């Protein structure tokens, strides 16, 4: 949609004339499709951030100039009143439509897989019996709003190979208010939903990686011997397989984080590719990430590694959550978190201000969704 400015001027005039005649109908249909109880400021913010990423001159700007553009978006989307969509440009509405379709596709997949996982464990903690697999309007609103928040987060803090705004918590507070007491307990569920979306998208990227690996192993075998005499493409595919078999745990984390921090659209785009296109894209991206001078994002730390002089940045939305997640990882307690996001547990309970474990368990009530295992130790 961002390429509309490249069309011949005569065609643009025809599009504008048609759009002007049908603007109200177009806006009404889009509002009905994506607007049922949505937090429109988060929708508009994510769309606006996606819009500026498609501007032609953005690549020539320095980091500070890009950050200034993002600040302007936040300043213009602070108002909680529904935006006047009938005043938006054609390209802006097209990007909103594209974003809404991306979010809808991903949450439809995620919610259905989560409900299937829920149905397989009727005796599990937080099990919810359902008569229908269709999302209610309120459930859809929760998924959509978090998807838009995730998109905005990615487009705010990650740009090319840079992490924008450093560790500026003022910007992070626009996504998540830091809980100062149990009276702010609603925030813990919102953050939990954010992590669920993030973990699901990362999982889907790893799933695609496994699919491509299986295909290439069926062609080249597991013991590949890269040779340029076989041609460039075969050489790269064999290098890819060797890297997968040698450093899968380390490189797959870097690869999946690298793709996840680019937001919703890249996953949708990969899922629409043929297996041949997907293989080519995955091999190129995987080897490119492997050879980066530094890692875009890391799970556990934002401390520099002085031995390798590589800077590791965390992508978690709040600094105070990193220690919790690092503790879970260190103790090998990720299993319960995987169960939490795979069943989308924080999305199903509408009582966002209720801590399911009560107030007094080990002082961990702010982030119950990360502490299910620690609570039982």
ZAVEX-526019 format. One line per field, with one value per residue (C-alpha): residue number from 1; residue in one letter; chain; x, y, z. Coordinates in pm, 1 decimal, always signed. Layout:
# ZAVEX-526019
num <- [NUM, ...]
residuo <- [A, ...]
cadena <- [A, ...]
xx <- [X, ...]
yy <- [Y, ...]
zz <- [Z, ...]
# end
This chain:
# ZAVEX-526019
num <- [1, 2, 3, 4, 5, 6, 7, 8, 9, 10, 11, 12, 13, 14, 15, 16, 17, 18, 19, 20, 21, 22, 23, 24, 25, 26, 27, 28, 29, 30, 31, 32, 33, 34, 35, 36, 37, 38, 39, 40, 41, 42, 43, 44, 45, 46, 47, 48, 49, 50, 51, 52, 53, 54, 55, 56, 57, 58, 59, 60, 61, 62, 63, 64, 65, 66, 67, 68, 69, 70, 71, 72, 73, 74, 75, 76, 77, 78, 79, 80, 81, 82, 83, 84, 85, 86, 87, 88, 89, 90, 91, 92, 93, 94, 95, 96, 97, 98, 99, 100, 101, 102, 103, 104, 105, 106, 107, 108, 109, 110, 111, 112, 113, 114, 115, 116, 117, 118, 119, 120, 121, 122, 123, 124, 125, 126, 127, 128, 129, 130, 131, 132, 133, 134, 135, 136, 137, 138, 139, 140, 141, 142, 143, 144, 145, 146, 147, 148, 149, 150, 151, 152, 153, 154, 155, 156, 157, 158, 159, 160, 161, 162, 163, 164, 165, 166, 167, 168, 169, 170, 171, 172, 173, 174, 175, 176, 177, 178, 179, 180, 181, 182, 183, 184, 185, 186, 187, 188, 189, 190, 191, 192, 193, 194, 195, 196, 197, 198, 199, 200, 201, 202, 203, 204, 205, 206, 207, 208, 209, 210, 211, 212, 213, 214, 215, 216, 217, 218, 219, 220, 221, 222, 223, 224, 225, 226, 227, 228, 229, 230, 231, 232, 233, 234, 235, 236, 237, 238, 239, 240, 241, 242, 243, 244, 245, 246, 247, 248, 249, 250, 251, 252, 253, 254, 255, 256, 257, 258, 259, 260, 261, 262, 263, 264, 265, 266, 267, 268, 269, 270, 271, 272, 273, 274, 275, 276, 277, 278, 279, 280, 281, 282, 283, 284, 285, 286, 287, 288, 289, 290, 291, 292, 293, 294, 295, 296, 297, 298, 299, 300, 301, 302, 303, 304, 305, 306, 307, 308, 309, 310, 311, 312, 313, 314, 315, 316, 317, 318, 319, 320, 321, 322, 323, 324, 325, 326, 327, 328, 329, 330, 331, 332, 333, 334, 335, 336, 337, 338, 339, 340, 341, 342, 343, 344, 345, 346, 347, 348, 349, 350, 351, 352, 353, 354, 355, 356, 357, 358, 359, 360, 361, 362, 363, 364, 365, 366, 367, 368, 369, 370, 371, 372, 373, 374, 375, 376, 377]
residuo <- [X, X, X, X, X, X, X, X, X, X, X, X, X, X, X, X, X, X, X, X, X, X, X, X, X, X, X, X, X, X, X, X, X, X, X, X, X, X, X, X, X, X, X, X, X, X, X, X, X, X, X, X, X, X, X, X, X, X, X, X, X, X, X, X, X, X, X, X, X, X, X, X, X, X, X, X, X, X, X, X, X, X, X, X, X, X, X, X, X, X, X, X, X, X, X, X, X, X, X, X, X, X, X, X, X, X, X, X, X, X, X, X, X, X, X, X, X, X, X, X, X, X, X, X, X, X, X, X, X, X, X, X, X, X, X, X, X, X, X, X, X, X, X, X, X, X, X, X, X, X, X, X, X, X, X, X, X, X, X, X, X, X, X, X, X, X, X, X, X, X, X, X, X, X, X, X, X, X, X, X, X, X, X, X, X, X, X, X, X, X, X, X, X, X, X, X, X, X, X, X, X, X, X, X, X, X, X, X, X, X, X, X, X, X, X, X, X, X, X, X, X, X, X, X, X, X, X, X, X, X, X, X, X, X, X, X, X, X, X, X, X, X, X, X, X, X, X, X, X, X, X, X, X, X, X, X, X, X, X, X, X, X, X, X, X, X, X, X, X, X, X, X, X, X, X, X, X, X, X, X, X, X, X, X, X, X, X, X, X, X, X, X, X, X, X, X, X, X, X, X, X, X, X, X, X, X, X, X, X, X, X, X, X, X, X, X, X, X, X, X, X, X, X, X, X, X, X, X, X, X, X, X, X, X, X, X, X, X, X, X, X, X, X, X, X, X, X, X, X, X, X, X, X, X, X, X, X, X, X, X, X, X, X, X, X, X, X, X, X, X, X, X, X, X, X, X, X]
cadena <- [A, A, A, A, A, A, A, A, A, A, A, A, A, A, A, A, A, A, A, A, A, A, A, A, A, A, A, A, A, A, A, A, A, A, A, A, A, A, A, A, A, A, A, A, A, A, A, A, A, A, A, A, A, A, A, A, A, A, A, A, A, A, A, A, A, A, A, A, A, A, A, A, A, A, A, A, A, A, A, A, A, A, A, A, A, A, A, A, A, A, A, A, A, A, A, A, A, A, A, A, A, A, A, A, A, A, A, A, A, A, A, A, A, A, A, A, A, A, A, A, A, A, A, A, A, A, A, A, A, A, A, A, A, A, A, A, A, A, A, A, A, A, A, A, A, A, A, A, A, A, A, A, A, A, A, A, A, A, A, A, A, A, A, A, A, A, A, A, A, A, A, A, A, A, A, A, A, A, A, A, A, A, A, A, A, A, A, A, A, A, A, A, A, A, A, A, A, A, A, A, A, A, A, A, A, A, A, A, A, A, A, A, A, A, A, A, A, A, A, A, A, A, A, A, A, A, A, A, A, A, A, A, A, A, A, A, A, A, A, A, A, A, A, A, A, A, A, A, A, A, A, A, A, A, A, A, A, A, A, A, A, A, A, A, A, A, A, A, A, A, A, A, A, A, A, A, A, A, A, A, A, A, A, A, A, A, A, A, A, A, A, A, A, A, A, A, A, A, A, A, A, A, A, A, A, A, A, A, A, A, A, A, A, A, A, A, A, A, A, A, A, A, A, A, A, A, A, A, A, A, A, A, A, A, A, A, A, A, A, A, A, A, A, A, A, A, A, A, A, A, A, A, A, A, A, A, A, A, A, A, A, A, A, A, A, A, A, A, A, A, A, A, A, A, A, A, A]
xx <- [+0.0, +292.4, +374.1, +62.8, +276.3, +464.2, +153.8, +103.6, -64.7, -364.0, -433.5, -392.2, -656.5, -898.0, -831.6, -883.4, -1208.3, -1340.9, -1228.6, -1388.0, -1718.5, -1700.7, -1502.0, -1780.1, -1875.2, -1510.8, -1452.6, -1775.3, -1683.5, -1332.2, -1465.4, -1714.0, -1445.2, -1180.2, -1352.1, -1572.3, -1459.3, -1105.4, -871.6, -858.1, -558.8, -344.4, -472.9, -395.4, -57.4, +55.0, -69.8, +102.1, +430.7, +401.4, +325.1, +642.8, +850.8, +741.2, +845.2, +1110.3, +1347.0, +1348.2, +1651.8, +1860.6, +1778.4, +1996.6, +1883.0, +1783.8, +1570.0, +1389.2, +1328.9, +1186.8, +939.1, +828.9, +786.9, +560.4, +343.6, +306.5, +223.3, -47.2, -205.0, -235.7, -600.0, -830.0, -1121.1, -1196.1, -1014.5, -1207.8, -1128.8, -1325.7, -1053.0, -766.8, -583.0, -617.6, -270.7, -327.1, -652.6, -492.4, -218.4, -478.0, -661.8, -339.3, -248.8, -596.3, -579.9, -235.9, -354.5, -675.2, -488.9, -242.5, -494.0, -727.1, -443.3, -326.0, -666.5, -769.2, -441.7, -467.0, -823.3, -718.9, -434.5, -679.1, -921.0, -642.8, -586.6, -929.0, -776.1, -502.9, -480.8, -683.0, -882.3, -1193.3, -1477.1, -1624.8, -1926.0, -1778.7, -1435.8, -1553.0, -1412.8, -1658.0, -1639.6, -1467.9, -1210.9, -1138.5, -1093.5, -833.6, -635.8, -652.6, -552.1, -248.1, -150.9, -154.5, +48.9, +304.0, +328.0, +377.9, +641.6, +841.0, +814.6, +914.9, +1223.7, +1366.8, +1486.2, +1711.9, +2002.0, +1950.7, +1766.2, +1596.7, +1558.0, +1810.5, +1674.0, +1431.1, +1162.0, +954.3, +860.2, +801.3, +551.3, +334.9, +286.0, +279.9, +227.3, +470.5, +272.4, +355.0, +113.2, -148.5, -408.2, -252.0, -288.0, -464.9, -127.0, +14.9, -247.6, -191.1, +182.2, +110.9, -94.3, +187.2, +431.1, +185.4, +161.6, +537.8, +606.0, +351.5, +500.4, +849.7, +722.6, +573.5, +907.1, +1080.4, +812.4, +887.5, +1259.4, +1195.9, +982.9, +1257.6, +1521.8, +1321.2, +1278.6, +1649.1, +1747.6, +1524.4, +1718.2, +2077.4, +2074.5, +2184.1, +2559.0, +2592.3, +2932.6, +2918.5, +3096.4, +3081.3, +3113.7, +2752.2, +2627.8, +2565.5, +2216.0, +2309.1, +2622.0, +2416.2, +2159.4, +2432.4, +2595.1, +2254.9, +2215.7, +2564.3, +2494.5, +2159.5, +2316.2, +2614.1, +2472.2, +2094.5, +2018.6, +2218.1, +2152.4, +1783.7, +1725.3, +1901.2, +1714.7, +1369.2, +1424.1, +1550.4, +1233.8, +993.4, +1109.8, +1005.7, +637.3, +330.0, +372.1, +689.4, +525.1, +217.9, +441.0, +640.7, +324.8, +198.1, +512.0, +544.9, +781.6, +1043.7, +1022.2, +1014.9, +1327.9, +1518.7, +1412.6, +1484.7, +1830.8, +1932.7, +1797.3, +1933.0, +2285.3, +2263.8, +2165.9, +2441.6, +2699.3, +2579.0, +2843.7, +2602.5, +2268.8, +1960.0, +1788.9, +1860.9, +1632.1, +1810.2, +2050.2, +2130.8, +2487.7, +2783.4, +2995.9, +3341.5, +3521.7, +3357.3, +3275.2, +2921.5, +2632.2, +2328.9, +1995.6, +1689.5, +1354.1, +1145.6, +914.6, +1018.6, +1356.5, +1210.1, +1070.0, +1404.1, +1528.6, +1212.9, +1246.9, +1618.2, +1551.5, +1296.2, +1543.0, +1831.1, +1623.6, +1490.1, +1130.9, +1017.5, +772.4, +492.6, +543.4, +520.4, +193.3, +70.6, +126.6, +36.5, -308.0, -327.6, -429.4, -421.9, -670.2, -966.3, -1035.4, -1216.5, -1149.4, -818.0, -778.4, -785.9, -472.0, -557.6, -312.2, -412.3, -197.3, +50.9, +250.5, +618.1, +563.1, +524.9, +164.3, +239.9, +336.3, +155.6, +176.8, +555.8, +560.7, +330.1, +619.3, +804.6, +484.0, +469.6, +835.1]
yy <- [+0.0, +231.1, +219.8, +416.8, +728.2, +557.3, +519.1, +733.0, +1062.4, +988.4, +666.0, +845.7, +1099.6, +817.2, +649.1, +975.3, +1045.7, +696.6, +711.2, +1050.5, +917.8, +613.7, +746.8, +724.1, +373.1, +260.8, +407.1, +255.3, -91.7, -71.2, +53.2, -233.3, -489.0, -372.6, -124.1, -329.7, -194.0, -134.0, +111.5, +336.3, +544.1, +226.2, +130.1, +474.1, +491.1, +155.5, +251.7, +592.1, +432.2, +185.1, +475.7, +668.9, +352.7, +358.3, +718.6, +743.8, +970.4, +771.2, +561.0, +876.7, +1013.8, +975.0, +801.6, +1124.0, +1237.5, +901.4, +924.1, +1275.2, +1144.2, +873.7, +1126.5, +1330.8, +1022.7, +970.2, +1336.1, +1320.1, +998.3, +1082.2, +1179.7, +897.2, +1016.5, +807.8, +958.6, +1120.3, +854.1, +1030.2, +1297.1, +1052.1, +1031.2, +738.4, +606.6, +639.2, +444.5, +181.3, +127.5, +104.7, -155.5, -349.3, -336.0, -447.5, -741.4, -843.2, -829.0, -1017.3, -1295.5, -1345.8, -1333.6, -1569.7, -1822.3, -1764.6, -1777.3, -2096.6, -2272.2, -2154.0, -2282.7, -2617.2, -2639.0, -2546.8, -2823.4, -3083.0, -3010.4, -3010.3, -3070.9, -2808.3, -2492.3, -2202.3, -2436.4, -2269.0, -2474.8, -2321.8, -2395.2, -2224.8, -2163.2, -1829.7, -1530.1, -1302.4, -936.2, -859.8, -1136.8, -1018.3, -665.0, -785.2, -974.6, -691.9, -418.8, -615.6, -692.7, -318.7, -248.6, -510.4, -359.6, -10.8, -140.0, -301.6, +4.5, +235.3, +62.1, -139.6, +19.0, -157.9, -279.9, -16.3, -6.0, +332.7, +535.3, +317.9, +238.0, +534.1, +419.4, +731.3, +584.8, +241.1, +391.6, +484.5, +113.2, -10.7, +190.1, +70.4, -87.6, +82.1, -119.5, -392.3, -127.2, -115.4, -488.2, -444.7, -374.0, -717.0, -882.0, -632.4, -700.5, -1073.2, -1047.8, -856.3, -1135.9, -1397.0, -1231.4, -1185.9, -1549.6, -1681.2, -1480.7, -1596.3, -1955.0, -1921.7, -1796.3, -2098.6, -2320.5, -2177.0, -2229.2, -2596.6, -2637.5, -2498.5, -2708.8, -3027.5, -2945.3, -2879.2, -3193.6, -3393.4, -3243.8, -3233.3, -3476.5, -3389.7, -3408.0, -3129.2, -3038.0, -2681.4, -2633.7, -2336.8, -2576.5, -2680.9, -2328.1, -2032.4, -2131.8, -2490.0, -2363.9, -2125.2, -2393.7, -2633.7, -2362.7, -2301.3, -2670.2, -2690.0, -2386.5, -2528.7, -2858.5, -2694.9, -2387.5, -2429.2, -2327.1, -2004.0, -1891.6, -1985.0, -1756.7, -1469.7, -1539.9, -1565.6, -1253.3, -1063.7, -1143.4, -1102.5, -749.6, -645.5, -675.7, -839.7, -786.9, -988.5, -1302.9, -1258.1, -1206.0, -1522.5, -1727.3, -1615.5, -1733.4, -2054.7, -2308.6, -2221.1, -1847.8, -1919.7, -2133.2, -1866.9, -1593.1, -1800.5, -1911.2, -1555.7, -1401.3, -1675.2, -1650.8, -1271.4, -1270.8, -1520.2, -1284.1, -961.2, -770.0, -750.2, -896.9, -682.2, -809.7, -1052.9, -1219.2, -1171.0, -879.9, -530.6, -546.7, -515.7, -822.2, -667.9, -975.7, -966.5, -591.6, -677.4, -489.5, -690.6, -513.6, -644.8, -617.6, -654.2, -358.3, -285.1, -323.2, -467.2, -764.8, -878.3, -1012.1, -1218.9, -1372.0, -1429.4, -1610.7, -1835.7, -1910.2, -1978.5, -2215.7, -2394.7, -2298.7, -2188.4, -2478.1, -2306.1, -1986.2, -2183.7, -2329.1, -1978.3, -1826.4, -2139.0, -2141.4, -1757.8, -1770.2, -1392.5, -1327.1, -1531.9, -1378.6, -1043.0, -952.7, -783.6, -651.6, -994.2, -1182.7, -1555.7, -1645.4, -1378.4, -1099.6, -1266.6, -1528.2, -1438.0, -1081.2, -1194.2, -1089.8, -818.4, -1066.7, -1388.2, -1505.1, -1529.9, -1685.7, -1984.8, -2225.5, -2012.4, -1991.9, -2369.5, -2418.3]
zz <- [+0.0, +63.5, -310.2, -404.0, -444.5, -730.1, -948.3, -1261.6, -1179.1, -1403.9, -1214.9, -883.4, -986.3, -1072.5, -738.4, -551.4, -733.9, -664.2, -305.0, -244.2, -374.7, -148.2, +150.4, +409.1, +301.1, +308.6, +655.2, +790.0, +662.4, +806.8, +1141.1, +1154.5, +1069.3, +1315.3, +1539.6, +1770.3, +2106.7, +1983.1, +2146.7, +1841.7, +1960.3, +1970.9, +1624.2, +1481.0, +1655.0, +1512.3, +1165.5, +1181.7, +1287.3, +1000.5, +766.5, +849.6, +803.2, +438.1, +374.8, +107.6, +298.7, +622.7, +528.9, +483.5, +829.2, +1134.2, +1450.7, +1627.9, +1334.0, +1325.3, +1700.2, +1657.0, +1399.6, +1640.7, +1923.3, +1698.1, +1641.1, +2015.1, +2069.5, +1803.5, +1936.4, +2305.5, +2265.7, +2372.9, +2158.7, +1846.6, +1546.8, +1264.3, +1007.1, +734.6, +735.1, +679.9, +348.0, +110.0, +191.0, +567.2, +550.6, +327.7, +584.9, +863.0, +657.5, +596.1, +965.8, +1068.4, +828.1, +959.0, +1320.5, +1238.8, +1061.5, +1345.1, +1629.9, +1444.2, +1420.1, +1774.1, +1941.2, +1761.0, +1843.0, +2204.9, +2238.1, +2089.2, +2342.0, +2618.2, +2513.6, +2532.1, +2903.9, +3073.3, +3416.6, +3386.1, +3589.7, +3443.0, +3219.8, +3076.9, +2929.9, +2615.2, +2401.3, +2094.7, +1947.0, +1808.1, +1994.1, +2167.8, +2076.0, +2406.5, +2356.4, +2003.6, +2133.1, +2386.0, +2121.6, +1868.2, +2112.1, +2228.1, +1867.7, +1791.8, +2105.7, +2001.7, +1652.4, +1796.2, +2035.5, +1754.6, +1530.7, +1815.7, +1950.2, +1659.9, +1336.0, +1085.6, +1302.7, +1570.0, +1899.0, +1927.7, +2248.3, +2433.9, +2777.3, +2785.9, +3026.2, +2962.1, +2626.8, +2770.9, +3014.4, +2717.8, +2657.5, +3016.2, +3333.6, +3595.8, +3879.5, +4209.8, +4423.7, +4404.3, +4318.6, +3971.3, +3920.2, +3586.9, +3429.3, +3504.4, +3285.0, +3002.8, +3011.9, +3024.7, +2707.4, +2539.8, +2623.2, +2498.2, +2154.8, +2145.4, +2235.7, +1986.4, +1698.8, +1788.4, +1800.3, +1450.1, +1315.9, +1468.9, +1316.2, +970.9, +1032.7, +1115.2, +803.8, +579.2, +754.8, +699.9, +330.2, +275.4, +465.0, +232.6, -61.0, +65.4, +357.4, +709.9, +641.1, +385.8, +239.3, +102.8, -227.2, -463.5, -754.2, -685.7, -752.7, -523.8, -412.2, -320.3, -146.4, +71.3, +149.5, +260.6, +473.3, +629.1, +716.8, +864.1, +1080.9, +1193.2, +1298.1, +1468.2, +1646.8, +1637.3, +1996.1, +1983.0, +1626.8, +1623.2, +1922.9, +1746.3, +1423.6, +1581.2, +1793.3, +1489.6, +1292.2, +1583.0, +1661.7, +1309.5, +1398.6, +1249.3, +877.1, +829.5, +971.3, +752.8, +449.3, +517.5, +563.9, +223.6, +41.1, -154.1, -1.3, -263.0, -187.3, +184.6, +163.1, -26.8, +216.9, +527.9, +415.5, +324.1, +644.7, +871.0, +733.1, +744.6, +1112.2, +1186.9, +1038.8, +1201.6, +1392.9, +1683.2, +1785.1, +1744.0, +2054.4, +2330.8, +2580.9, +2906.5, +2934.1, +2817.8, +2951.0, +2711.7, +2657.7, +2693.9, +2568.7, +2227.3, +2234.1, +2127.3, +2281.4, +2385.0, +2409.8, +2580.7, +2408.6, +2723.6, +2779.2, +3136.6, +3299.7, +3617.3, +3427.4, +3291.8, +3623.2, +3663.7, +3319.3, +3360.3, +3688.5, +3519.3, +3240.5, +3480.9, +3692.6, +3387.2, +3467.2, +3123.4, +3093.0, +3281.2, +3085.3, +2761.5, +2887.7, +2974.7, +2632.1, +2432.4, +2596.2, +2593.2, +2959.0, +3030.9, +2747.8, +2866.6, +3208.2, +3178.4, +3544.4, +3474.4, +3828.2, +3993.8, +4089.3, +4060.5, +4338.0, +4590.1, +4729.5, +4957.9, +4773.7, +4796.4, +4684.6, +4324.9, +4269.7, +4014.7, +3745.1, +3825.1, +3463.4, +3493.6, +3838.4, +3821.2, +3881.5, +4135.4, +4337.8, +4368.0, +4466.0]
# end
